[in-house]
């Protein structure tokens, strides 16, 4: 399944690397750039093939736009293309975010750096709400076929679990998927005995007393395997691990990490590299990124040829009809622990301003977070920054 004019690996490296360098703004930007490259400019894929690629990647847990980059590279140049294109898409943002992590997580950064971090972090809760709200219309339209009352209940379950349950959030997402699958099979007059045919991530207990690198790898694996619907779904779980369980960073530093994931190019899941850096320096950051993105590469390298059959499976579709809206709710709910992590009064004013920029003036996420960082810098230089 490769195009008539197969590009060289050098071309894949250059084109996907360019998107990795300029892909500010998260999944919508990544999808637009990949469409322009693969459909409009190079005509490697048709419109229908690209839409099918988006749908296939949305079926998978993990960062969907990263999987789309890997999948489209696989379509144009096979497994070698997937490896080269995926790496080229991820590495530029990884370099930038690790450099910024070194700046923001040093022992005593200057006041203006702490102010910029506090300002950018204050905007993150508004960005989470913005991300969730953006997913509601399409989900609501799809819910017409499956039941809008159940759809709304799944969203509500996601909101509540993200706000209150921390690391148990993913069990709620999976549970909503199983409920919808059970309803769907009952409607078709089928037994639910085959529920476990639906691929569900196996859970393993973290090894007690494991070294810091094992803990980093475990946190990163959960991020890579369990982020249905986008990076914000996994934020409450990552926050609980990084701040409460392992104490690698403070709540304010975690907000900085999420903000850095938003303003750097490439996938938002790069936030996990900052968590790894806080835990174990540069090696920890690289390990976290490697482990978090490994599932996406494995899904594409070994499963891409089965995607069409997977999309047509009614059990898989039904499971996602439950897990999907719960993931939207989890993105919305993630704003609550993020907002509660703010430590200074003026940060709530910045949060309100970020909400106005996003929802009233319809500014982009990157612009909003940079504006919040600038406000924090000004306030810090004016002496408003208190010890956290």
C-alpha positions in Angstrom: 0.0 0.0 0.0 2.4 2.6 -1.2 1.9 5.5 -3.6 2.8 5.3 -7.3 5.7 7.8 -6.8 7.4 6.5 -3.7 9.5 9.3 -2.1 13.0 8.7 -0.8 13.7 8.4 2.9 15.5 11.7 2.7 12.4 13.3 1.4 10.4 11.8 4.3 13.0 13.0 6.8 12.9 16.5 5.4 9.1 16.9 5.0 8.1 15.3 8.3 10.9 17.1 10.1 9.7 20.4 8.7 6.2 19.7 10.2 7.9 18.8 13.5 9.7 22.2 13.5 6.7 24.4 12.6 3.8 22.4 14.1 2.8 24.8 16.9 -0.7 24.6 18.1 -1.4 20.9 18.7 -3.4 18.3 16.7 -5.4 20.7 14.5 -2.2 22.3 13.2 -0.5 18.9 12.7 -3.5 17.5 10.7 -3.7 20.6 8.5 0.1 20.4 7.7 0.0 16.7 7.0 -3.0 17.2 4.8 -1.3 20.0 2.9 1.8 17.9 2.4 0.3 14.4 1.6 -2.9 15.4 -0.2 -2.6 18.8 -1.7 1.1 19.4 -2.4 2.6 16.0 -3.1 -0.7 14.1 -3.9 0.7 10.9 -2.2 -2.8 10.2 -0.7 -6.3 11.0 -1.8 -8.7 13.0 0.4 -10.6 9.8 1.2 -7.4 8.0 2.2 -6.4 10.8 4.4 -9.8 10.9 6.1 -9.6 7.2 6.6 -6.1 7.6 8.2 -7.5 10.2 10.7 -10.3 7.8 11.6 -8.0 4.9 12.0 -5.6 6.8 14.3 -8.6 8.0 16.4 -9.4 4.4 17.1 -6.1 4.0 18.9 -5.1 5.0 22.4 -2.2 7.4 22.5 -1.5 10.8 20.8 -3.6 10.7 17.6 -1.7 13.4 15.6 1.6 11.6 16.3 0.1 8.4 15.1 -1.3 10.2 12.0 2.2 11.4 11.2 3.6 7.9 11.6 0.8 6.4 9.7 1.0 8.7 6.7 4.7 8.2 6.6 4.0 4.4 6.6 1.6 4.9 3.7 4.1 6.7 1.5 7.3 4.8 2.4 6.4 1.6 4.4 7.9 0.7 7.7 11.2 2.5 7.1 9.2 5.6 6.3 7.2 5.3 9.5 10.3 5.1 11.6 12.0 8.0 9.9 8.9 10.2 9.5 7.7 9.6 13.1 11.1 10.4 14.5 11.5 13.5 12.4 8.1 14.7 13.6 8.8 14.1 17.3 12.5 15.0 17.8 12.5 18.8 17.1 9.9 19.5 19.7 11.7 17.1 22.1 14.9 19.0 21.8 13.1 22.4 22.4 11.1 21.1 25.4 14.1 19.6 27.1 16.0 22.8 26.7 13.1 24.7 28.2 12.8 22.2 31.0 16.4 22.8 31.9 15.7 26.5 32.1 12.4 26.3 34.1 13.5 23.5 36.5 16.9 24.7 37.5 17.4 25.1 41.2 16.9 28.9 41.4 15.7 30.3 38.0 15.5 34.2 37.9 12.3 35.9 38.8 11.3 36.6 35.3 11.6 32.9 34.3 9.5 31.9 37.3 7.0 34.6 36.4 6.7 33.4 32.8 6.2 29.9 34.0 3.6 30.9 36.6 1.7 33.0 34.0 1.8 30.3 31.3 0.8 27.7 33.8 -2.2 29.8 34.9 -3.6 29.6 31.4 -3.5 25.8 31.1 -6.8 25.2 32.7 -8.5 27.4 30.1 -6.7 25.6 27.3 -8.0 22.3 28.6 -11.6 23.6 28.6 -11.0 25.0 25.1 -9.7 21.6 23.9 -12.7 19.8 25.3 -15.3 22.2 24.0 -13.8 21.9 20.5 -14.5 18.2 20.5 -18.2 18.5 21.7 -20.0 19.3 18.4 -18.6 16.4 16.4 -19.3 14.0 19.3 -22.8 15.3 19.7 -23.6 14.8 16.0 -22.3 11.2 16.2 -24.3 10.6 19.4 -27.5 10.9 17.4 -27.0 7.3 16.3 -26.1 5.9 19.7 -28.2 7.8 22.1 -27.5 11.4 23.3 -28.6 10.7 26.9 -25.9 8.0 27.3 -23.4 10.3 25.5 -24.1 13.1 28.0 -23.7 10.6 30.9 -20.4 9.4 29.5 -19.1 13.0 29.2 -20.3 13.7 32.8 -18.5 10.5 34.0 -15.3 11.7 32.4 -15.6 15.2 33.9 -16.1 13.8 37.4 -13.5 11.2 37.2 -10.8 13.6 35.9 -11.6 16.0 38.7 -11.8 13.5 41.5 -10.2 10.1 40.7 -6.7 11.0 39.5 -5.0 7.7 38.5 -8.3 5.8 38.3 -9.6 8.0 35.5 -8.6 5.5 32.8 -10.7 2.7 34.4 -13.8 5.0 34.0 -13.0 5.6 30.3 -12.7 1.9 29.7 -15.8 1.2 31.8 -17.8 3.6 29.7 -16.6 1.8 26.6 -17.7 -1.5 28.0 -21.1 -0.2 29.0 -21.8 1.1 25.5 -20.5 -2.1 24.0 -22.8 -4.1 26.2 -25.8 -2.0 25.2 -24.9 -2.3 21.5 -24.5 -6.0 21.6 -27.8 -6.4 23.5 -29.6 -4.3 20.9 -28.2 -6.7 18.2 -29.4 -9.7 20.3 -25.8 -10.8 20.9 -24.3 -12.2 24.1 -21.7 -10.0 25.9 -19.5 -13.0 26.6 -17.0 -11.8 24.0 -16.5 -8.4 25.7 -12.9 -9.0 26.3 -12.3 -9.4 22.6 -12.1 -5.7 22.6 -8.4 -4.7 23.0 -8.1 -3.2 26.5 -4.8 -2.2 28.0 -3.6 -4.7 30.6 -2.8 -3.2 34.0 0.3 -4.0 35.9 1.1 -2.8 39.4 4.2 -0.7 39.7 7.0 -2.6 41.3 7.4 -1.4 44.9 10.7 0.2 45.5 11.6 0.3 41.8 14.3 2.6 40.8 13.5 6.1 39.5 14.1 5.1 35.8 11.6 2.2 36.2 9.1 4.7 37.7 9.7 7.2 34.9 9.2 4.4 32.3 6.0 3.2 34.0 4.5 6.8 34.1 5.5 7.3 30.4 4.0 4.0 29.3 0.6 4.9 30.8 0.8 8.3 29.0 1.6 6.5 25.7 -1.0 3.8 26.1 -4.0 5.4 27.8 -4.4 8.9 26.3 -7.7 8.4 24.5 -8.8 11.5 22.6 -5.7 13.7 23.2 -2.9 14.5 25.7 -5.2 16.3 28.1 -7.0 13.1 29.0 -3.9 11.8 30.7 -3.1 15.0 32.6 -4.8 14.1 35.9 -3.0 10.8 36.0 0.3 12.3 35.1 -0.2 15.0 37.6 -1.0 12.5 40.4 2.1 10.5 39.6 4.6 13.4 39.2 3.3 15.5 42.1 1.7 13.3 44.6 3.1 9.8 44.2 6.7 10.3 43.3 7.1 14.0 44.3 9.3 14.8 41.3 7.9 18.2 40.9 5.6 20.7 42.6 2.1 21.4 41.4 3.3 24.7 39.9 6.2 23.0 38.1 3.7 20.5 36.6 1.6 23.4 35.3 4.8 24.7 33.7 5.4 21.3 32.1 1.9 21.3 30.6 2.3 24.8 29.3 5.7 23.9 27.7 4.0 21.0 25.9 1.5 23.5 24.4 3.9 26.1 23.2 6.6 23.8 21.7 6.2 22.3 18.2 5.2 18.7 17.7 2.9 16.6 20.0 1.5 17.9 23.3 2.4 14.5 24.9 6.0 15.9 25.0 4.9 17.2 28.5 6.0 13.7 29.8 9.6 14.5 28.8 9.5 17.4 31.3 8.2 15.1 33.9 11.0 12.7 33.1 13.6 15.5 33.2 12.3 16.6 36.7 12.7 13.0 37.9 16.1 12.1 36.5 17.6 14.9 34.4 18.2 14.6 30.7 18.3 10.8 30.7 14.9 10.7 32.4 13.5 13.1 29.8 14.7 11.1 26.9 13.6 7.8 28.5 10.1 9.2 29.2 9.7 10.4 25.6 11.0 7.1 24.1 8.6 5.0 26.2 5.6 7.3 25.7 5.9 7.2 21.9 6.9 3.6 21.5 3.3 2.3 21.5 2.4 4.6 18.7 5.2 3.3 16.5 4.4 -0.3 17.4 0.6 0.2 16.6 1.5 1.5 13.1 4.4 -0.8 12.3 2.5 -4.0 13.1 -1.1 -3.0 13.0 -1.6 -0.5 10.2 -2.5 -3.1 7.6 -5.4 -4.2 9.7 -6.9 -0.7 10.3 -9.6 -1.0 7.7 -10.9 -4.2 9.3 -10.6 -2.7 12.8 -12.7 0.3 11.7 -15.4 -1.9 10.4 -15.7 -4.0 13.6 -19.0 -3.1 15.3 -17.7 -4.1 18.7 -14.7 -1.8 18.4 -17.0 1.0 17.1 -19.4 0.6 20.0 -16.6 0.5 22.6 -15.3 3.8 21.2 -18.8 5.3 21.2 -18.6 5.0 25.0 -15.0 5.7 25.7 -14.8 8.7 23.3 -17.3 11.0 25.0 -15.9 10.0 28.4 -12.5 11.1 27.1 -14.0 14.5 26.1 -15.4 14.8 29.6 -12.0 13.9 31.0 -10.4 16.7 29.0 -12.9 19.2 30.4 -12.6 17.8 33.9 -8.8 18.0 33.8 -9.2 21.8 34.1 -10.3 21.4 37.7 -7.2 20.0 39.2 -5.1 22.2 37.0 -6.9 25.3 38.3 -6.7 24.1 41.9 -2.9 23.9 41.4 -2.6 27.7 41.1 -0.8 29.2 44.1 -1.0 32.9 43.6 -4.0 35.2 43.5 -3.0 37.0 40.3 -2.8 33.7 38.5 -6.6 33.5 38.6 -6.8 36.8 36.8 -4.4 35.5 34.2 -6.6 32.4 33.9 -9.7 34.5 33.3 -7.8 36.6 30.7 -6.8 33.4 28.9 -10.4 32.2 28.8 -11.4 35.6 27.3 -8.7 35.3 24.7 -9.6 31.8 23.7 -13.4 32.0 23.8 -14.3 35.6 23.1 -11.4 36.8 20.8 -10.8 33.3 19.5 -7.0 33.6 19.7 -4.9 30.5 19.2 -3.6 28.3 22.1 0.1 29.3 21.5 -0.7 33.0 21.3 -2.8 32.7 24.5 -0.1 30.9 26.5 2.6 33.3 25.3 0.4 36.3 26.4 -0.1 34.7 29.8 3.6 34.1 30.1 4.3 37.7 29.2 1.8 38.9 31.8 3.5 36.7 34.4 6.9 38.1 33.5 5.7 41.7 33.9 4.1 40.9 37.2 7.2 39.1 38.5 9.4 42.1 37.5 6.9 44.3 39.3 7.4 42.3 42.5 4.1 40.4 42.5 5.8 36.9 42.5 5.5 35.3 45.9 7.3 32.2 47.0 5.3 29.1 46.1 
